[in-house]
């Protein structure tokens, strides 16, 4: 008998199924952390920045989390640039800092959990 899928795993699968090739400008790294909980480990854009693509992706994620009754946790901090030397991507001097990221997530309904990870606050959003 196959094992039952958790609400979190079902929600992550649903999120990935709604991906539209060549139209999705943002990638999200999601990790199941419990039956009804996921962590947003990373969000990044490979293309155009500062055009609302992250908000659209987050609204889609939040809608699915609400539908599947899944809590989302995250740590609002900028991603480090990957690569080195000639292969390192240029530094995005317009990228939001940790405070701007926290404000962005708060506008989406996230709240401080009271916990920290490596000196940064942990934010949570319970399903609605």
N, C-alpha and C positions, 0 to 999 in steps of 0.2 A: 504494500500500500504506500503510495507516495506521501511524503511528509506535507503537512499543511503549510501554506505560505503565510508569513506574517503580514500584517497590514503594512508595515514599513517596506518589506520586500515588494509587495504588490504595488505600492505607491511609486517606488523607485522604478520598477518595470514600466508602469504607466507613463511616468515622466519620460523615460527613454523612448517609448513607442510614439510619443507625440513630437519627437524631433523631426524637423523639416529640413532635409538636406538642402544645402545652398541658401537657406534662408535663416538658419539659426546662427547668430553672430557670437553667441556666448556658450562656453562649456562649463558644466558644473560637475564637481566630483562629490558624490553622495555616498555616505556610509551608513548602513543599518546599525543602530546602536541598541536596539531593543525591539520588542514585538510591535510597538507603536511609537517608535522614535528613530529619527535619522539625524546625522550630523552633516551639515554642509561644510565639507573639508576645504573646498576651493571653488572659486568662480573666476573665470578669465575670458578675455576676448582675444581671438586671433586676428580679428579684422579691425574695423573702424571702432574707435573709442568715443565715449561721451555722447552717445546718440540715443540713449534710453534702452539699449539692448539688454543690459543687466536687469533693469526694472521689469521688462517684459518677461524675461526668463524667471525671475523671482516671483512674479505674479502668477505665472503658470505653475510653478512649484508649490506656492502657497495654496492655490486653488485645489490642487491634487491632495495636498496634506490635509486640508479641511475635509475634502470628500472622504478620504480614507482614515480620518481621525488620527493623524500622525503629528507628533511634536517635532519641531525642527530646532536644533541647536547649532550655533556657529560662534566663531571668534572673529570679530571685525578687525582685521589687520591686512595691510597690503601684502601681496605676494612678492617674494624676492624674484629678481630677474634670473632666468635660467641661462646657462651657457657661460663661456668665458672667452677672453681674447677677441679675435675677429668674429667669432660666432655668437657673441653676446648680443641680445637685442638692445636697441637703444633704450635709455632710461626715459620713461614717460613722466616728464616733469609736471604734467597736469593730472596725474593719477591722484585719486583722493587719499588723504592720510587716514590714520586709524580713527580719528575723531569724526571725519566726514563719513567714513564707512559706517561707524556706529549710528550716526544721525540718519543715514540712508536706511539702515535696517530698522531703526525705531519707527520711521515713517511707514514701514511695512508691517508694523505690529509686534516687532521683537522687543523684549525687555531684558534688562540685566537679571541674571539668575542669582547673583551674589557670589558666584564662583569665578575663578581666574584660570587662565592657561598661559604659562610663560609670560606673566605680567599683564596680559590683556584680559578684559572682561569677557565672560561667556554670556551670550545672548540666547534667549529661548523664545519660541512662539508656539503657544498651545493651539490646537485646532479649534476652530470656531464653527 
